């Protein structure tokens, strides 16, 4: 029987517009240089991260290195949370982040530099964060997804839905679709129900966060605590196109939540209903579109063990 290494590195070669594929030999050499004992697998369209996570657990691996972006980590977390063989906290996940947004690492202070990230992996400090569980609708059938960073309804999900094909053409095409979406997006009217409050509003976007960052470095859920007792949900209400440009800096530092057109709530459960909209309203979870409304989001406390500095 082949000797199993301490770590299994699961790499998504297309993360970051192919950055992982280009840099893998360098990353592998650095893992070897820092004496990380690891095996590795690459994802394919047929064998995504969730499938490889299931296989790794069945083969006895309990330490996983995610090499890729937030979307790849999302797949691994869904693989971990959906398996039934062991408690999810028996698996430790570490991150070498080479994606487009690299948002989850910002909350946890994990270095973007791969050499420093590997040093963090070697040190082995861990903590256990929460996981979210989101349920949406897909043509009359319920669909669900776990998430480790945030779930959003509104403009962010609209952009993701409209950039699915464009991501294959590189970052410039992706950014152009985002800009076009800014002018084509039509704000829905939502009813958002929390544990102790109900909000009905025209909504530019609403984000329920475990982590604090999204959209490539914007601090969109500034009060989120990954291991706290509740989600932190931000609501940007009737933001105009001019408001979006005007308050760009406040979106990046999190102070937009202090505006009259915004508010935040803490809750273990969030329900979002579409009261009125000119088009379908989608939910995305960690950048993955999962369906249309109504939406239910539930907190799974202390479910994900991760390596941090």
C-alpha positions in Angstrom: 0.0 0.0 0.0 1.3 3.5 -0.9 2.4 5.6 2.0 0.0 8.5 2.6 1.6 11.9 3.2 0.5 14.3 5.9 -1.2 16.8 3.6 -3.2 16.5 0.4 -2.9 19.6 -1.8 -5.9 20.0 -4.1 -5.2 22.5 -6.8 -7.5 24.1 -9.3 -5.4 24.8 -12.4 -7.8 27.4 -13.8 -8.0 29.5 -10.6 -7.0 33.2 -11.1 -7.4 32.9 -14.9 -4.9 30.0 -15.0 -2.5 31.4 -12.4 -2.3 28.1 -10.5 -1.4 26.1 -13.6 1.4 28.6 -14.5 2.8 28.7 -10.9 2.3 25.1 -9.8 5.9 23.9 -10.3 7.1 26.9 -8.3 4.6 26.3 -5.5 5.5 22.6 -5.4 9.2 23.4 -5.2 8.5 25.8 -2.3 6.4 23.2 -0.4 9.3 20.8 -0.8 11.8 23.4 0.3 9.8 24.1 3.5 9.6 20.3 4.0 5.8 20.0 3.8 4.9 16.4 3.5 2.2 16.3 0.8 0.6 14.5 -2.1 -1.4 16.5 -4.7 -4.3 16.3 -7.1 -5.6 18.6 -9.8 -9.2 19.3 -10.4 -10.9 18.8 -13.7 -14.3 19.8 -15.0 -15.5 16.2 -14.2 -13.7 16.0 -10.9 -14.1 19.3 -9.1 -13.0 20.1 -5.6 -16.0 18.6 -3.9 -15.4 15.3 -5.5 -11.7 15.3 -4.7 -12.4 16.3 -1.1 -14.7 13.2 -0.8 -12.0 11.0 -2.2 -9.3 12.5 0.0 -11.3 11.8 3.1 -12.1 8.3 2.1 -8.4 7.7 1.6 -7.7 8.9 5.1 -6.4 12.4 4.5 -7.3 14.8 7.3 -5.2 17.8 6.3 -6.0 19.6 3.0 -4.1 22.4 1.2 -6.4 24.4 -1.0 -4.4 25.8 -4.0 -6.6 28.2 -5.9 -9.2 30.9 -5.3 -12.3 31.5 -3.2 -14.4 29.5 -5.7 -12.1 26.5 -5.3 -12.2 26.7 -1.5 -16.0 26.9 -1.8 -16.0 23.6 -3.7 -13.8 22.0 -1.1 -15.9 23.2 1.8 -19.0 21.8 0.1 -17.3 18.5 -0.3 -16.3 18.5 3.3 -19.7 19.5 4.6 -21.7 17.1 2.4 -19.7 14.0 3.3 -21.0 11.8 6.2 -18.0 9.7 7.1 -16.4 12.0 9.8 -17.3 15.2 11.6 -16.2 18.2 9.5 -13.9 19.5 12.2 -11.7 16.4 12.0 -10.4 17.9 8.7 -8.0 20.9 8.6 -8.0 23.2 5.6 -5.2 25.5 4.7 -5.0 28.0 1.8 -2.5 29.1 -0.8 -4.6 31.8 -2.5 -4.2 32.3 -6.2 -7.7 33.4 -7.2 -9.3 36.5 -8.6 -10.7 38.1 -5.5 -8.8 36.3 -2.7 -11.3 37.7 -0.2 -11.5 35.0 2.4 -7.8 35.2 3.3 -8.2 39.0 4.1 -10.5 38.4 7.1 -8.1 35.8 8.5 -4.8 37.6 7.8 -3.4 34.8 5.6 -0.7 36.1 3.3 -1.3 36.3 -0.4 2.4 35.6 -1.0 2.7 31.8 -1.5 6.0 31.5 0.3 4.5 33.2 3.4 1.3 31.2 3.1 3.3 28.0 3.1 5.2 29.2 6.3 1.7 29.6 7.9 0.8 26.1 6.9 4.0 24.7 8.4 3.3 26.6 11.7 0.0 24.8 11.9 -2.1 27.3 14.0 -5.8 26.6 13.6 -9.2 27.9 14.7 -12.7 26.8 13.9 -15.1 29.1 12.0 -18.7 29.0 11.1 -20.2 27.8 7.9 -23.4 29.0 6.2 -26.1 26.9 4.5 -28.1 28.6 1.8 -31.2 27.3 0.1 -32.7 28.7 -3.1 -35.0 27.7 -6.0 -34.2 26.2 -9.4 -37.2 26.1 -11.6 -39.4 24.9 -8.8 -36.9 22.6 -7.1 -34.9 23.4 -4.0 -31.1 23.8 -4.4 -28.6 24.3 -1.6 -25.0 25.2 -1.0 -22.7 25.6 1.9 -20.5 28.8 2.1 -17.5 29.8 4.1 -17.4 33.6 3.4 -20.7 35.1 2.3 -24.0 34.7 0.4 -25.4 37.6 -1.5 -28.6 38.7 -3.2 -28.8 41.6 -5.6 -26.1 43.3 -7.7 -23.3 40.9 -6.7 -25.3 37.8 -7.7 -26.4 39.6 -10.9 -22.7 40.3 -11.8 -21.7 36.7 -11.1 -24.6 35.4 -13.2 -23.6 37.6 -16.1 -19.9 36.8 -15.9 -20.0 33.0 -15.9 -18.9 32.8 -19.5 -16.7 35.9 -19.4 -14.4 34.5 -16.8 -13.0 32.1 -19.4 -11.7 35.1 -21.4 -9.6 36.7 -18.7 -9.8 39.5 -16.2 -10.4 42.4 -18.6 -13.5 40.7 -20.1 -14.7 40.0 -16.5 -14.3 43.7 -15.5 -16.0 44.9 -18.7 -19.1 42.7 -17.9 -19.1 44.1 -14.3 -19.2 47.6 -15.7 -21.9 46.8 -18.1 -23.9 45.1 -15.3 -23.8 48.4 -13.3 -25.9 50.1 -16.0 -28.2 47.2 -16.8 -29.0 46.1 -13.2 -32.6 46.8 -12.0 -33.0 46.9 -8.2 -35.7 44.5 -6.8 -37.9 45.1 -3.7 -37.1 42.5 -1.1 -38.5 41.4 2.3 -35.6 40.3 4.5 -36.5 38.5 7.7 -34.0 38.2 10.5 -34.4 36.6 14.0 -35.8 39.8 15.5 -36.5 42.1 12.6 -38.1 42.4 9.1 -36.9 44.9 6.5 -38.8 45.6 3.3 -36.8 47.8 0.9 -35.6 48.5 -2.6 -32.3 46.7 -2.5 -29.1 47.3 -4.4 -27.6 44.3 -2.6 -27.7 42.4 0.6 -24.8 40.2 1.8 -24.8 37.8 4.7 -21.3 37.4 5.9 -19.1 35.0 7.8 -16.0 36.8 6.5 -15.8 40.6 6.1 -14.6 40.9 2.5 -16.0 40.4 -1.0 -15.9 41.7 -4.5 -12.1 41.7 -4.6 -11.2 43.5 -1.4 -14.4 45.4 -0.5 -15.2 45.3 3.2 -18.9 44.6 2.5 -19.8 42.9 5.8 -17.5 44.9 8.2 -18.9 43.5 11.4 -18.7 39.8 10.5 -17.0 37.5 13.0 -16.2 34.1 11.5 -16.5 32.3 14.8 -19.2 34.5 16.3 -22.7 33.6 17.3 -24.5 35.1 14.3 -24.2 36.2 10.7 -23.6 39.8 9.9 -25.9 41.0 7.1 -25.3 44.3 5.3 -28.1 45.9 3.2 -27.3 48.6 0.6 -30.8 49.9 -0.2 -31.7 52.3 -2.9 -28.2 53.0 -4.1 -28.0 54.8 -7.5 -25.3 54.4 -10.1 -23.9 57.7 -8.9 -23.9 56.5 -5.3 -21.9 53.4 -6.3 -19.1 55.6 -7.8 -19.4 58.2 -5.1 -19.1 55.8 -2.2 -16.5 53.4 -3.8 -14.0 54.2 -1.1 -16.6 53.6 1.6 -17.3 50.2 0.1 -13.7 49.3 0.5 -13.3 50.5 4.1 -16.7 49.3 5.3 -18.0 52.7 6.3 -20.8 52.6 3.7 -22.8 50.8 6.4 -23.0 54.1 8.3 -24.9 55.8 5.4 -28.7 56.4 5.6 -29.2 54.1 2.6 -27.6 51.2 4.4 -28.1 49.1 7.5 -26.8 45.9 9.2 -28.3 43.1 11.3 -27.0 40.2 13.2 -29.0 36.9 13.0 -28.6 33.2 12.9 -31.2 32.8 10.2 -32.0 35.0 7.2 -35.0 34.7 4.9 -35.1 36.8 1.7 -38.3 37.1 -0.4 -38.6 38.9 -3.7 -41.7 41.2 -3.5 -41.2 42.9 -6.9 -38.6 42.7 -9.7 -38.3 43.3 -13.4 -36.2 40.1 -13.8 -35.0 37.0 -12.0 -33.2 37.7 -8.7 -30.3 35.3 -8.0 -28.4 34.3 -4.9 -24.6 33.6 -5.0 -22.6 31.9 -2.4 -18.9 32.5 -2.4 -19.2 33.6 -6.0 -21.2 30.5 -7.1 -24.8 31.2 -8.3 -27.2 28.7 -6.7 -30.6 29.9 -7.9 -33.5 32.3 -7.6 -35.7 33.3 -4.6 -37.1 32.8 -2.1 -33.9 32.2 -0.1 -33.1 30.8 3.3 -29.7 31.1 5.0 -28.8 29.3 8.2 -25.8 29.3 10.4 -23.8 26.1 11.2 -21.6 27.1 14.1 -18.0 26.1 14.5 -17.9 23.7 11.6 -14.7 24.5 9.6 -11.2 24.1 11.0 -8.8 26.3 9.1 -5.1 27.2 9.4 -4.4 30.9 10.2 -1.3 32.9 11.1 
